Amino acid sequence: MKKFTAALVWLRNDLRLHDNETLARAARDAEFVVPVYCLDPRHFATTSFGFPKTGAFRAQFLLESLSDTRLHLRNIGADLIIRRGKPEEILPALAKEYAAQSVCFHEEVTDEELRVEEALLDNLAVQGVKDVSFWGSTLYHLDDLPFNTEKLPDVFTQFRKMVEKSAKVRPTFPAPQALMLPTGIESGEIPTVQDLGLAPASMDARAVLPFKGGETQALERLNDYFWLKNCLKDYKETRNGLIGADYSSKFSAWLALGCISPRTIYEEVQRYERERVANDSTYWLVFELLWRDFFRFVARKYDTALFRRNGIMNVSKKWKEDWNAFEAWKQGTTGVPFVDANMKELLLTGFMSNRGRQNVASYLVRDLNVHWLMGAEWFESQLIDYDVCSNYGNWNYAAGIGNDPREDRYFNIPKQASMYDPQGEYVRRWK
Protein backbone atom coordinates (compact mmCIF):
# COMPACT_ATOMS: atom_id res chain seq x y z
CA MET A 1 0.00 0.00 0.00
CA LYS A 2 1.26 3.48 -0.88
CA LYS A 3 2.62 5.48 2.05
CA PHE A 4 1.50 9.07 2.57
CA THR A 5 4.14 11.62 3.46
CA ALA A 6 2.22 12.52 6.61
CA ALA A 7 -1.21 12.04 8.17
CA LEU A 8 -2.74 14.23 10.85
CA VAL A 9 -4.78 12.41 13.49
CA TRP A 10 -7.38 14.73 15.02
CA LEU A 11 -8.10 13.48 18.53
CA ARG A 12 -11.30 14.55 20.29
CA ASN A 13 -13.19 12.16 22.55
CA ASP A 14 -10.75 9.32 21.83
CA LEU A 15 -7.77 10.13 24.05
CA ARG A 16 -6.22 6.67 24.06
CA LEU A 17 -3.79 4.49 22.16
CA HIS A 18 -5.57 1.14 22.72
CA ASP A 19 -8.43 0.47 20.31
CA ASN A 20 -7.94 3.73 18.42
CA GLU A 21 -8.59 3.12 14.74
CA THR A 22 -7.45 6.60 13.70
CA LEU A 23 -3.95 5.97 15.06
CA ALA A 24 -3.88 2.36 13.82
CA ARG A 25 -4.86 3.27 10.25
CA ALA A 26 -2.64 6.35 10.09
CA ALA A 27 0.32 4.30 11.33
CA ARG A 28 -0.37 1.74 8.59
CA ASP A 29 -0.81 4.23 5.75
CA ALA A 30 1.61 7.08 6.51
CA GLU A 31 5.32 7.49 7.11
CA PHE A 32 4.71 10.31 9.60
CA VAL A 33 1.77 10.57 12.01
CA VAL A 34 0.89 13.86 13.69
CA PRO A 35 -1.65 13.47 16.54
CA VAL A 36 -3.35 16.81 17.25
CA TYR A 37 -5.73 18.03 19.94
CA CYS A 38 -7.41 21.42 19.52
CA LEU A 39 -8.60 23.25 22.61
CA ASP A 40 -11.61 24.85 20.97
CA PRO A 41 -12.56 28.15 22.66
CA ARG A 42 -16.23 27.36 22.00
CA HIS A 43 -15.95 24.51 24.51
CA PHE A 44 -15.03 27.03 27.19
CA ALA A 45 -17.75 29.56 26.43
CA THR A 46 -21.11 29.61 28.21
CA THR A 47 -24.27 27.58 27.64
CA SER A 48 -27.55 29.17 26.59
CA PHE A 49 -28.49 29.60 30.27
CA GLY A 50 -25.13 31.13 31.14
CA PHE A 51 -23.23 28.27 32.78
CA PRO A 52 -19.59 27.53 31.92
CA LYS A 53 -19.90 24.98 29.11
CA THR A 54 -16.95 23.06 30.54
CA GLY A 55 -16.68 23.50 34.31
CA ALA A 56 -13.51 23.19 36.35
CA PHE A 57 -13.84 19.50 37.27
CA ARG A 58 -14.37 18.45 33.67
CA ALA A 59 -11.64 20.78 32.41
CA GLN A 60 -9.14 19.36 34.92
CA PHE A 61 -9.99 15.80 33.89
CA LEU A 62 -9.49 16.77 30.23
CA LEU A 63 -6.09 18.36 30.87
CA GLU A 64 -4.97 15.29 32.82
CA SER A 65 -6.10 13.09 29.93
CA LEU A 66 -4.16 15.20 27.43
CA SER A 67 -1.05 14.97 29.58
CA ASP A 68 -1.36 11.19 29.82
CA THR A 69 -1.97 10.82 26.07
CA ARG A 70 1.09 12.94 25.37
CA LEU A 71 3.20 10.74 27.65
CA HIS A 72 2.06 7.54 25.91
CA LEU A 73 2.71 9.03 22.46
CA ARG A 74 6.17 10.24 23.44
CA ASN A 75 6.98 6.75 24.66
CA ILE A 76 6.50 5.43 21.11
CA GLY A 77 8.37 8.21 19.32
CA ALA A 78 5.54 10.64 18.64
CA ASP A 79 3.90 13.49 20.58
CA LEU A 80 0.54 15.09 21.14
CA ILE A 81 0.43 18.43 19.34
CA ILE A 82 -1.65 20.89 21.35
CA ARG A 83 -3.18 23.95 19.73
CA ARG A 84 -5.70 26.46 21.03
CA GLY A 85 -8.27 27.52 18.46
CA LYS A 86 -10.86 26.21 16.03
CA PRO A 87 -10.07 22.78 14.54
CA GLU A 88 -11.44 23.76 11.14
CA GLU A 89 -8.76 26.47 10.97
CA ILE A 90 -5.87 24.79 12.82
CA LEU A 91 -5.90 21.40 11.07
CA PRO A 92 -5.80 22.69 7.47
CA ALA A 93 -2.95 25.03 8.47
CA LEU A 94 -1.01 22.13 10.01
CA ALA A 95 -1.75 19.92 6.99
CA LYS A 96 -0.29 22.61 4.72
CA GLU A 97 2.75 23.16 6.95
CA TYR A 98 3.67 19.45 7.08
CA ALA A 99 2.46 18.48 3.59
CA ALA A 100 -0.05 16.04 5.05
CA GLN A 101 -2.12 14.11 2.54
CA SER A 102 -4.86 13.17 5.02
CA VAL A 103 -6.60 14.05 8.28
CA CYS A 104 -7.98 11.06 10.20
CA PHE A 105 -10.63 11.35 12.91
CA HIS A 106 -13.43 9.52 14.69
CA GLU A 107 -16.94 10.65 13.79
CA GLU A 108 -19.23 12.40 16.24
CA VAL A 109 -23.02 12.58 16.00
CA THR A 110 -24.30 15.81 17.56
CA ASP A 111 -24.88 19.23 16.05
CA GLU A 112 -21.95 21.31 17.33
CA GLU A 113 -19.42 18.61 16.53
CA LEU A 114 -20.90 17.94 13.08
CA ARG A 115 -20.77 21.64 12.17
CA VAL A 116 -17.06 21.67 12.98
CA GLU A 117 -16.51 18.50 10.93
CA GLU A 118 -18.37 20.00 7.97
CA ALA A 119 -16.36 23.23 8.08
CA LEU A 120 -13.13 21.24 8.41
CA LEU A 121 -13.95 19.05 5.41
CA ASP A 122 -14.73 22.11 3.28
CA ASN A 123 -11.40 23.70 4.17
CA LEU A 124 -9.45 20.48 3.59
CA ALA A 125 -11.11 19.97 0.21
CA VAL A 126 -9.90 23.37 -0.94
CA GLN A 127 -6.34 22.21 -0.21
CA GLY A 128 -6.83 18.79 -1.75
CA VAL A 129 -6.28 17.07 1.60
CA LYS A 130 -8.17 13.81 2.11
CA ASP A 131 -10.40 13.32 5.12
CA VAL A 132 -10.55 9.81 6.55
CA SER A 133 -13.18 9.22 9.21
CA PHE A 134 -13.97 6.20 11.36
CA TRP A 135 -16.72 5.09 13.71
CA GLY A 136 -15.19 4.28 17.09
CA SER A 137 -17.28 5.51 20.01
CA THR A 138 -19.72 2.65 20.60
CA LEU A 139 -19.63 -1.00 21.61
CA TYR A 140 -21.39 -2.06 18.40
CA HIS A 141 -20.20 -0.51 15.17
CA LEU A 142 -22.72 1.64 13.31
CA ASP A 143 -22.31 -0.47 10.15
CA ASP A 144 -23.10 -3.69 12.04
CA LEU A 145 -26.54 -2.67 13.33
CA PRO A 146 -29.41 -4.75 11.93
CA PHE A 147 -31.18 -1.54 10.81
CA ASN A 148 -30.39 1.91 9.43
CA THR A 149 -30.27 4.73 11.98
CA GLU A 150 -33.58 6.11 10.66
CA LYS A 151 -35.17 2.77 11.62
CA LEU A 152 -33.65 2.70 15.10
CA PRO A 153 -36.30 1.50 17.58
CA ASP A 154 -37.40 4.23 19.99
CA VAL A 155 -37.62 1.76 22.87
CA PHE A 156 -34.36 0.52 24.34
CA THR A 157 -35.56 -3.07 24.94
CA GLN A 158 -36.42 -3.51 21.25
CA PHE A 159 -33.03 -2.07 20.27
CA ARG A 160 -31.18 -4.33 22.71
CA LYS A 161 -32.92 -7.53 21.60
CA MET A 162 -32.34 -6.84 17.91
CA VAL A 163 -28.67 -5.97 18.40
CA GLU A 164 -27.93 -8.88 20.74
CA LYS A 165 -29.53 -11.27 18.28
CA SER A 166 -27.98 -10.01 15.04
CA ALA A 167 -24.77 -8.06 15.67
CA LYS A 168 -21.30 -8.91 16.91
CA VAL A 169 -18.80 -6.70 18.72
CA ARG A 170 -15.74 -6.07 16.59
CA PRO A 171 -12.29 -6.85 18.03
CA THR A 172 -10.17 -4.04 19.41
CA PHE A 173 -7.24 -2.45 17.61
CA PRO A 174 -3.86 -2.94 19.28
CA ALA A 175 -2.04 0.17 20.43
CA PRO A 176 0.64 1.25 17.94
CA GLN A 177 4.16 0.31 18.99
CA ALA A 178 5.99 3.11 17.16
CA LEU A 179 5.08 6.33 15.37
CA MET A 180 7.24 8.94 13.65
CA LEU A 181 6.72 12.70 13.76
CA PRO A 182 8.04 15.13 11.16
CA THR A 183 11.07 17.00 12.46
CA GLY A 184 10.84 20.48 13.91
CA ILE A 185 7.19 20.38 14.94
CA GLU A 186 6.26 22.54 17.93
CA SER A 187 4.32 20.40 20.41
CA GLY A 188 2.53 23.23 22.24
CA GLU A 189 1.84 23.66 25.92
CA ILE A 190 -0.98 21.99 27.82
CA PRO A 191 -2.68 24.92 29.58
CA THR A 192 -3.80 25.10 33.18
CA VAL A 193 -7.43 25.35 34.26
CA GLN A 194 -6.78 29.03 35.01
CA ASP A 195 -5.45 29.51 31.45
CA LEU A 196 -8.88 28.35 30.25
CA GLY A 197 -10.58 31.06 32.31
CA LEU A 198 -11.76 28.80 35.12
CA ALA A 199 -11.14 28.86 38.85
CA PRO A 200 -9.52 25.56 39.88
CA ALA A 201 -11.77 23.22 41.84
CA SER A 202 -10.48 20.88 44.53
CA MET A 203 -12.19 17.53 44.92
CA ASP A 204 -14.09 17.20 48.20
CA ALA A 205 -12.66 14.50 50.48
CA ARG A 206 -16.07 12.78 50.50
CA ALA A 207 -15.87 12.06 46.75
CA VAL A 208 -16.52 8.46 45.73
CA LEU A 209 -13.23 8.36 43.84
CA PRO A 210 -10.29 10.72 43.26
CA PHE A 211 -11.01 10.87 39.53
CA LYS A 212 -7.94 11.50 37.38
CA GLY A 213 -8.00 11.65 33.60
CA GLY A 214 -6.07 9.51 31.17
CA GLU A 215 -5.77 6.07 29.63
CA THR A 216 -3.35 4.96 32.36
CA GLN A 217 -5.94 5.66 35.06
CA ALA A 218 -8.74 4.09 32.99
CA LEU A 219 -6.88 0.82 32.58
CA GLU A 220 -5.87 0.84 36.25
CA ARG A 221 -9.51 1.31 37.27
CA LEU A 222 -10.55 -1.56 35.00
CA ASN A 223 -7.93 -3.84 36.55
CA ASP A 224 -8.77 -2.71 40.08
CA TYR A 225 -12.54 -3.13 39.77
CA PHE A 226 -12.52 -6.43 37.86
CA TRP A 227 -9.42 -8.26 39.03
CA LEU A 228 -7.95 -6.86 42.24
CA LYS A 229 -11.24 -6.25 44.07
CA ASN A 230 -13.34 -8.77 42.13
CA CYS A 231 -16.32 -6.38 42.14
CA LEU A 232 -17.77 -7.29 38.75
CA LYS A 233 -19.43 -10.47 40.03
CA ASP A 234 -21.70 -8.34 42.28
CA TYR A 235 -22.25 -5.36 39.96
CA LYS A 236 -25.97 -5.88 39.37
CA GLU A 237 -26.69 -6.02 43.12
CA THR A 238 -24.54 -3.02 44.08
CA ARG A 239 -24.92 -0.68 41.08
CA ASN A 240 -27.59 1.51 42.69
CA GLY A 241 -25.38 2.39 45.64
CA LEU A 242 -24.52 5.92 46.71
CA ILE A 243 -21.36 5.82 48.82
CA GLY A 244 -17.86 4.62 47.98
CA ALA A 245 -15.74 3.75 44.96
CA ASP A 246 -16.95 0.25 44.23
CA TYR A 247 -20.76 0.14 44.21
CA SER A 248 -20.44 0.72 40.44
CA SER A 249 -17.65 0.61 37.89
CA LYS A 250 -17.20 4.41 37.56
CA PHE A 251 -15.91 3.86 34.02
CA SER A 252 -18.15 6.62 32.66
CA ALA A 253 -15.67 9.49 33.09
CA TRP A 254 -12.97 7.69 31.09
CA LEU A 255 -15.50 6.50 28.51
CA ALA A 256 -16.71 10.08 28.02
CA LEU A 257 -13.30 11.28 26.83
CA GLY A 258 -12.45 8.00 25.18
CA CYS A 259 -9.58 7.23 27.57
CA ILE A 260 -10.93 3.70 27.30
CA SER A 261 -13.20 2.20 24.67
CA PRO A 262 -16.37 0.21 25.37
CA ARG A 263 -14.89 -2.65 23.31
CA THR A 264 -11.85 -2.81 25.59
CA ILE A 265 -14.18 -3.12 28.59
CA TYR A 266 -16.25 -5.75 26.74
CA GLU A 267 -13.19 -7.88 25.99
CA GLU A 268 -12.18 -7.69 29.63
CA VAL A 269 -15.68 -8.75 30.70
CA GLN A 270 -15.36 -11.75 28.40
CA ARG A 271 -12.01 -12.64 29.95
CA TYR A 272 -13.48 -12.27 33.44
CA GLU A 273 -16.32 -14.60 32.46
CA ARG A 274 -13.82 -17.18 31.24
CA GLU A 275 -11.46 -16.91 34.20
CA ARG A 276 -13.73 -16.01 37.13
CA VAL A 277 -17.50 -16.19 36.68
CA ALA A 278 -20.24 -15.41 34.16
CA ASN A 279 -23.49 -14.27 35.80
CA ASP A 280 -26.21 -11.63 35.72
CA SER A 281 -23.73 -9.00 36.90
CA THR A 282 -21.24 -9.57 34.10
CA TYR A 283 -24.10 -9.36 31.61
CA TRP A 284 -25.43 -6.23 33.28
CA LEU A 285 -22.24 -4.26 32.79
CA VAL A 286 -22.46 -4.94 29.04
CA PHE A 287 -26.17 -4.06 29.25
CA GLU A 288 -25.18 -0.62 30.57
CA LEU A 289 -22.70 -0.18 27.71
CA LEU A 290 -25.61 -0.92 25.38
CA TRP A 291 -27.60 1.92 26.95
CA ARG A 292 -24.67 4.20 26.12
CA ASP A 293 -24.76 2.94 22.51
CA PHE A 294 -28.50 3.48 22.34
CA PHE A 295 -28.31 7.14 23.33
CA ARG A 296 -25.55 7.75 20.77
CA PHE A 297 -27.62 6.21 17.99
CA VAL A 298 -30.71 8.12 19.17
CA ALA A 299 -28.71 11.35 18.92
CA ARG A 300 -27.70 10.43 15.37
CA LYS A 301 -31.30 9.65 14.44
CA TYR A 302 -32.93 12.76 15.90
CA ASP A 303 -30.19 15.32 15.26
CA THR A 304 -30.92 18.73 16.82
CA ALA A 305 -34.30 17.60 18.24
CA LEU A 306 -32.35 16.18 21.20
CA PHE A 307 -31.61 19.76 22.32
CA ARG A 308 -34.94 21.38 21.52
CA ARG A 309 -37.54 22.39 24.08
CA ASN A 310 -39.99 19.69 22.94
CA GLY A 311 -37.36 16.96 22.71
CA ILE A 312 -37.05 14.07 20.31
CA MET A 313 -40.73 13.15 20.61
CA ASN A 314 -41.83 16.76 20.01
CA VAL A 315 -44.00 16.89 23.13
CA SER A 316 -45.14 20.41 24.00
CA LYS A 317 -45.01 21.21 27.72
CA LYS A 318 -45.07 24.48 29.62
CA TRP A 319 -41.75 24.76 31.40
CA LYS A 320 -40.89 27.50 33.88
CA GLU A 321 -37.59 29.34 33.97
CA ASP A 322 -37.83 29.82 37.72
CA TRP A 323 -34.34 30.92 38.71
CA ASN A 324 -35.01 30.93 42.46
CA ALA A 325 -36.20 27.31 42.37
CA PHE A 326 -33.38 26.36 40.05
CA GLU A 327 -30.72 27.99 42.23
CA ALA A 328 -31.97 26.12 45.30
CA TRP A 329 -31.82 22.87 43.30
CA LYS A 330 -28.35 23.67 41.95
CA GLN A 331 -26.93 24.54 45.39
CA GLY A 332 -28.66 21.68 47.21
CA THR A 333 -30.89 23.90 49.37
CA THR A 334 -34.37 22.75 48.30
CA GLY A 335 -35.19 21.34 51.75
CA VAL A 336 -35.63 17.85 50.26
CA PRO A 337 -32.75 15.98 51.92
CA PHE A 338 -32.16 13.30 49.28
CA VAL A 339 -32.19 15.81 46.42
CA ASP A 340 -29.97 18.23 48.32
CA ALA A 341 -27.39 15.59 49.21
CA ASN A 342 -27.03 14.53 45.57
CA MET A 343 -26.79 18.10 44.30
CA LYS A 344 -24.12 18.96 46.85
CA GLU A 345 -22.12 15.91 45.80
CA LEU A 346 -22.29 17.11 42.19
CA LEU A 347 -21.32 20.67 43.11
CA LEU A 348 -18.34 19.62 45.21
CA THR A 349 -17.00 16.64 43.25
CA GLY A 350 -18.31 16.75 39.66
CA PHE A 351 -19.94 13.34 40.11
CA MET A 352 -23.29 11.86 41.11
CA SER A 353 -24.59 8.30 41.08
CA ASN A 354 -26.97 7.15 38.38
CA ARG A 355 -29.70 6.72 41.00
CA GLY A 356 -29.09 10.27 42.17
CA ARG A 357 -29.26 11.68 38.66
CA GLN A 358 -32.62 10.09 38.01
CA ASN A 359 -34.04 11.47 41.23
CA VAL A 360 -32.77 15.05 40.99
CA ALA A 361 -33.80 15.28 37.33
CA SER A 362 -37.29 14.04 38.16
CA TYR A 363 -37.54 16.52 41.02
CA LEU A 364 -36.52 19.49 38.85
CA VAL A 365 -38.88 18.77 35.96
CA ARG A 366 -41.78 17.02 37.74
CA ASP A 367 -41.97 18.63 41.16
CA LEU A 368 -40.66 22.09 40.30
CA ASN A 369 -41.72 22.13 36.62
CA VAL A 370 -38.47 23.92 35.80
CA HIS A 371 -37.24 23.82 32.19
CA TRP A 372 -35.36 20.57 31.63
CA LEU A 373 -32.72 22.31 29.50
CA MET A 374 -31.58 24.28 32.54
CA GLY A 375 -30.86 21.01 34.33
CA ALA A 376 -29.23 19.44 31.28
CA GLU A 377 -26.91 22.41 30.82
CA TRP A 378 -25.95 22.43 34.50
CA PHE A 379 -25.03 18.75 34.26
CA GLU A 380 -23.07 19.52 31.08
CA SER A 381 -21.07 22.12 32.97
CA GLN A 382 -20.48 20.09 36.13
CA LEU A 383 -20.20 16.39 35.34
CA ILE A 384 -16.72 14.92 35.00
CA ASP A 385 -18.29 12.12 32.95
CA TYR A 386 -20.35 14.41 30.73
CA ASP A 387 -21.30 12.66 27.50
CA VAL A 388 -23.48 14.78 25.24
CA CYS A 389 -25.65 11.89 23.97
CA SER A 390 -26.23 10.21 27.33
CA ASN A 391 -26.77 13.50 29.15
CA TYR A 392 -29.34 14.98 26.80
CA GLY A 393 -30.90 11.58 26.11
CA ASN A 394 -31.42 11.02 29.82
CA TRP A 395 -32.84 14.51 30.33
CA ASN A 396 -35.27 13.99 27.45
CA TYR A 397 -36.23 10.75 29.18
CA ALA A 398 -36.70 12.44 32.57
CA ALA A 399 -38.79 15.24 31.09
CA GLY A 400 -41.19 12.82 29.37
CA ILE A 401 -40.20 13.99 25.89
CA GLY A 402 -37.76 11.19 25.03
CA ASN A 403 -37.33 7.43 24.83
CA ASP A 404 -39.65 6.32 27.62
CA PRO A 405 -42.60 4.10 26.72
CA ARG A 406 -44.13 4.91 30.10
CA GLU A 407 -45.62 8.37 29.90
CA ASP A 408 -44.94 10.90 32.66
CA ARG A 409 -42.41 8.79 34.53
CA TYR A 410 -42.20 10.14 38.08
CA PHE A 411 -39.81 9.39 40.94
CA ASN A 412 -41.31 9.47 44.42
CA ILE A 413 -38.31 11.03 46.18
CA PRO A 414 -39.11 10.01 49.80
CA LYS A 415 -39.79 6.45 48.66
CA GLN A 416 -36.54 6.40 46.64
CA ALA A 417 -34.61 7.72 49.64
CA SER A 418 -36.07 5.04 51.90
CA MET A 419 -35.13 2.33 49.37
CA TYR A 420 -31.60 3.45 48.54
CA ASP A 421 -30.58 5.34 51.69
CA PRO A 422 -32.67 3.59 54.36
CA GLN A 423 -30.42 4.63 57.27
CA GLY A 424 -29.93 8.17 55.97
CA GLU A 425 -26.18 7.61 55.79
CA TYR A 426 -25.80 9.28 52.38
CA VAL A 427 -27.90 12.31 53.34
CA ARG A 428 -25.87 12.82 56.54
CA ARG A 429 -22.64 12.51 54.56
CA TRP A 430 -23.54 15.51 52.38
CA LYS A 431 -25.15 17.80 54.96
Sequence and secondary structure as in RCSB ss.txt:
>XXXX:A:sequence
MKKFTAALVWLRNDLRLHDNETLARAARDAEFVVPVYCLDPRHFATTSFGFPKTGAFRAQFLLESLSDTRLHLRN
IGADLIIRRGKPEEILPALAKEYAAQSVCFHEEVTDEELRVEEALLDNLAVQGVKDVSFWGSTLYHLDDLPFNTE
KLPDVFTQFRKMVEKSAKVRPTFPAPQALMLPTGIESGEIPTVQDLGLAPASMDARAVLPFKGGETQALERLNDY
FWLKNCLKDYKETRNGLIGADYSSKFSAWLALGCISPRTIYEEVQRYERERVANDSTYWLVFELLWRDFFRFVAR
KYDTALFRRNGIMNVSKKWKEDWNAFEAWKQGTTGVPFVDANMKELLLTGFMSNRGRQNVASYLVRDLNVHWLMG
AEWFESQLIDYDVCSNYGNWNYAAGIGNDPREDRYFNIPKQASMYDPQGEYVRRWK
>XXXX:A:secstr
   EEEEEEE SS   STT HHHHHHHHHEEEEEEEEEE GGGGSB TTS BSS HHHHHHHHHHHHHHHHHHHH
TT   EEEES HHHHHHHHHHHTT SEEEEE   SHHHHHHHHHHHHHHHHHT EEEEE  SSSS GGGSSS GG
G  SSHHHHHHHHHHH          S     TT        TGGGT       TT SS    SHHHHHHHHHII
IIIS  GGGHHHHTT  SSSSSS  THHHHHTTSS HHHHHHHHHHHHHHT  SHHHHHHHHHHHHHHHHHHHHH
HHGGGGGSTTTTTT     B  HHHHHHHHHT SS HHHHHHHHHHHHHS   HHHHHHHHHIIIIIS B HHHH
HHHHHHH TT  HHHHHHHHHHHTTSSS SSTT    HHHHHHHH TTSHHHHHT 
